[in-house]
Amino acid sequence: MQNKKRIIVGISGASGAILGIEVLRALQKNDNVETHLVISTLAEKTIFHETDLSLNEIQDLADYSYPINELGATIASGSFETVGMVIVPCSMKTLAGVASGYSDNLLLRAADVCLKERRKLVIVPRETPYNGIHLRNLSFLHDQGVVILPAMMTFYHKPKSVQDMINQLTGKILSQFQIPFSDYSSWNGMDNDHNE
Ligand SMILES: Cc1cc2nc3c(=O)[nH]c(=O)nc-3n(C[C@H](O)[C@H](O)[C@H](O)COP(=O)(O)O)c2cc1C
């Protein structure tokens, strides 16, 4: 295994493309990490709809980037060692694809590889409300060892902006891979509230 932590970042077509982008930005600042990015076809639409960034600008945030249909890419094989993958945001369609093992694109295949190699897979689902199928898929994947880390709002760090909330989520995702993130506030206990 090489020295840098190789992490696969999948951005699927749920709302909240910015969540995946901010994870890439945070990882880009870390010299000990090497990122491998795959963006789904529908995510290209949410990126266009929800952000002012071009696809190229987002791909430039990663060390390596792959087309969604490139099923011969390195990350499609278990022999390419990584510390795992995060899918952020994860659509309910991609969730279903992972849960059923239906790997008809590179994002799904990379997730399938993480599962078969028993590597860390973090899924950041973005949908509300959930239906029974979503909940069944989330529960099933949890039982397969997947970390289900929903894009939830957080308040205990007293956010003053959406960016503060995104940073908190980013920090939670990175901590799953033991990667520090300076803009993340971990809970220090209620008694410390008045000492700030
Ligand atoms: C603007 C926009 C927002 C969407 N938001 C969500 C969402 O929050 N969650 C979700 O599961 N699907 C959402 N969808 C639907 C997915 O994009 C759709 O199910 C698609 O097939 C997902 O494909 P993918 O998982 O390969 O990216 C959204 C679609 C569009 C166009």
The ligand as a Tripos MOL2 file, in Angstrom:
@<TRIPOS>MOLECULE
LIG
   31    33     1     0     0
SMALL
NO_CHARGES

@<TRIPOS>ATOM
      1 C1        -32.3830   18.9470   -9.4120 C.3       1 LIG1
      2 C2        -32.5530   17.5310   -8.9780 C.ar      1 LIG1
      3 C3        -32.5400   17.2230   -7.6270 C.ar      1 LIG1
      4 C4        -32.6880   15.9050   -7.1930 C.ar      1 LIG1
      5 N1        -32.6290   15.6270   -5.8560 N.ar      1 LIG1
      6 C5        -32.6630   14.3510   -5.4350 C.ar      1 LIG1
      7 C6        -32.4720   14.0550   -4.0460 C.ar      1 LIG1
      8 O1        -32.2800   14.9330   -3.2000 O.2       1 LIG1
      9 N2        -32.4540   12.7600   -3.6810 N.ar      1 LIG1
     10 C7        -32.6210   11.7440   -4.5820 C.ar      1 LIG1
     11 O2        -32.5720   10.5920   -4.1720 O.2       1 LIG1
     12 N3        -32.8160   11.9940   -5.8900 N.ar      1 LIG1
     13 C8        -32.8210   13.2750   -6.3480 C.ar      1 LIG1
     14 N4        -32.9920   13.5500   -7.6800 N.ar      1 LIG1
     15 C9        -33.2860   12.4290   -8.5950 C.3       1 LIG1
     16 C10       -32.0370   11.7090   -9.0670 C.3       1 LIG1
     17 O3        -31.1860   12.6050   -9.7480 O.3       1 LIG1
     18 C11       -32.4130   10.5400   -9.9780 C.3       1 LIG1
     19 O4        -33.0550    9.5360   -9.2290 O.3       1 LIG1
     20 C12       -31.2530    9.9650  -10.7290 C.3       1 LIG1
     21 O5        -31.6760    8.8290  -11.4460 O.3       1 LIG1
     22 C13       -30.1050    9.5930   -9.8250 C.3       1 LIG1
     23 O6        -29.0910    8.9990  -10.5900 O.3       1 LIG1
     24 P1        -27.6520    8.7550   -9.9820 P.3       1 LIG1
     25 O7        -27.8360    8.1570   -8.6470 O.co2     1 LIG1
     26 O8        -26.9830    7.8230  -10.9550 O.co2     1 LIG1
     27 O9        -26.9640   10.0640   -9.9380 O.co2     1 LIG1
     28 C14       -32.8570   14.8610   -8.1380 C.ar      1 LIG1
     29 C15       -32.8810   15.1760   -9.5050 C.ar      1 LIG1
     30 C16       -32.7240   16.4820   -9.9190 C.ar      1 LIG1
     31 C17       -32.7430   16.7850  -11.3940 C.3       1 LIG1
@<TRIPOS>BOND
     1     1     2 1
     2     2     3 ar
     3     2    30 ar
     4     3     4 ar
     5     4     5 ar
     6     4    28 ar
     7     5     6 ar
     8     6     7 ar
     9     6    13 1
    10     7     8 2
    11     7     9 ar
    12     9    10 ar
    13    10    11 2
    14    10    12 ar
    15    12    13 ar
    16    13    14 ar
    17    14    15 1
    18    14    28 ar
    19    15    16 1
    20    16    17 1
    21    16    18 1
    22    18    19 1
    23    18    20 1
    24    20    21 1
    25    20    22 1
    26    22    23 1
    27    23    24 1
    28    24    25 2
    29    24    26 1
    30    24    27 1
    31    28    29 ar
    32    29    30 ar
    33    30    31 1
@<TRIPOS>SUBSTRUCTURE
     1 LIG1         1 GROUP 0 **** ****
